[in-house]
């Protein structure tokens, strides 16, 4: 089951990432993506092992960004692959059958490619500008999500990502995306996890009512 709220880790050091994972888990997050850049594989493995220990304690799902071999070694719940990372089919073949493989997309072509690779979920973005990521892809905005969701008509969960705040959630979910991935808005205040979950549950109920109304 793919969570509707993903926390993408932040921190200037591996230690800060671990502290933030601890705080997120203690605050009720169900899905954490460990995203480390500019470190050696040894440092990433060491940090992933610590992250796995914390997330296992809280029964939180751990996804490792990019490094699918490390994801297997630490028995993470899966891997998230960027647009220039390993081919999802190659990763799926290497990983345990129960591990999840997600992928990053920005365009219709990106999404269709990932769908053809039997991806488990799509991280689609960016929604708006975010300083978290270098070499940012073109910003989608609400209309971009609406157009892509309508065109794709896929059962694969689409997760919106990129500078998302609490005020954006309801409008984003109404485009038809499955869930959201958040970094800064959670790192600055871990109490926001509860607020995000409340809005996501409410939006989901409204969406179901809306769909039932359409069927009638």
N, C-alpha and C positions, 0 to 999 in steps of 0.2 A: 504494500500500500504506500503510495507516494503522499507525503505530507503536503498540506496546503500552505504551510509556512516553513521556508528554509532560511536558516541563518548562515550567511557567508562570513567566515571568521576574518577578523582584523587584528592588527597589532604590529608594532615596529620591530618586535623580536619574537622568536618562538615562545618565550616565556609569557609574553603578553597575549599571544594567541591562546595558550593553554588557560591562562587566567580568565579570558573572555569566554572560553568554552565552559569552564567551571561555572561562571556566573549565568550563562545562558541556560545550561542544564538545570541549575538550581532554580531558575525562574520559569521552568516549564517548557523549554523548547523541545520539540520532538525530532528535529532533523537538523544536523550540523554539517556544513561543507567546509572541510579544512582547506583553506586556500593560501598556500605559501609560495612566495616568489623570490627569486634571487638567492636561494639557499642551496647548499650541497644536498645530494640525495641522502647522505648520512644524517644530516640535520633534519631533513624532512621525515625520514624513517623514525628517528628518535622522537620527534614531536608527534608523529602519527600514533606511535605506541602509547604515549601519554594521553593523547586524545581518546584513543580506543578504551583505555582504562577508565577514564572519566565517563564517557558516554555509555559504556557497558553498565556502570554502577547505576546510572539514571535510566537505563533502558532507552536511550536516545540513539537514533540512527546516525551513523557517521559515514559521510561520503568524502573521499579524498579527491581533490582537484588535480587533474592531469596524470598523476603517477599511478597508473593502474597496477603495476607490479607491486608497489608499496601497499596499495589497497588490498591486494591478495595476501601479502605477507602479514599484515596486521589484522587480517580478517575484518576489515571495514565492511560496511553494508553495501558499498559500491564505489563507483568512480564517476566523476564528471569530466567530460572531455571538451576542450576548447576547439574552435574551428580548425586550428592548425595542429592539433594533437593527434594521437594514435587513432587509426580507423576503428570505429565502434565494433565492427565484426571481429577484428583482431583481438580487441580487448575482451569481448564476450567469450571468445574461444579460450582465452588464457584464464579468465576469472572462474571462480566457482559458479555453479548454475544459479545459486540463490542471490548472487550479487547484482545490484542494480547498475545500469549504465545510462547516464544522462549525457546530453550534448548541448552545446551552445549554438544558437541560430540568430540571424538578423533579418534574413530575407525569406521569401516563399521558397526559393531554390534550396536554401539551407535546410529548411524544415522538411521539404520533400526528400532530400538526400538522407536526412536522419531517419525519417519514417521508413525509407527503403532499407535502412540498416537495422531495422527492428529495435530502435532505441526505446528505452523505458519511459523517458520523459524528455521534454525539450525546454531548455532555459532560453526564453526568447526576449531579446532586448537590444539596446537599452531603452527603457521607458522614457527617461530624460537624462540630462547630463549627470555624470557621477565622476568624482575625482578618484574613486577606488581603482578604476581600470585605465591603464594606458592604452593608446591606440584604439580609442572608442569608435565603435561602429556607428553608422547613421542612426539618429534618435527616431524612435517609432511613434511615441505619443499615443493617446487614446485611439485616434483614427487608424493608426498603423496596426494596432492590435485587432481592432474590429475587422479591418479588411483581411488580415491574415487568417484569423479564426474562421471567418465566413468562407474564405476560399478553401481552407484546408479540410474543414469538416472531419477532423480526426478524433478518435477516441484516446489517443495518446495525450497524457496530461501536459498542458502548456503552462510553464511557470514564468510569469513576468518578472523582470529584473532590471535594476538600474535606477538608483536615486529615489526609491519608493519610500514615501512617508505614510503615516497613519491616515492623513487626509486623502490619499490617493486610492486606498484599498477598494472602497465600494464601487467607484467608477471603473476601476480596472477589472474587477470580478464581473461586472455587468457587460464587459466586452465578450465574455465567454471563456476567458482564461481559467485554468483550473486552480492556480494558486500564485503565490508571490515568493520571491527571494529577497531578503533584506540584509543589509550590512550595517551601514552607519546609524540608521535610526534605532537599531537594537543596541549596538555597541555603546552609544551615548547614554542609553537608559534601558536597562534590562527589564524594567517593569513594563516596557512597551510590548513585550512578548504577549503578556496577558491581554493587552488592549488589541493587538493585531488578531489574536485568536478569537476574541469576542466579535470583532467586526467580520472576520471571515465566516464564522458560524452563522451570524445574522444574515450576511449576504447570501450564503448558501441556501438558507431557508427561503429567503425572498426569491431566489432564482428558481427553486423548486415550485413555489406557488405560482410564479410567472409562467413556468412551463406547463403546469397543470391547467392554468387558465387558457393558454393557447390551444391545448388539446381539446378543451371543451368547445 
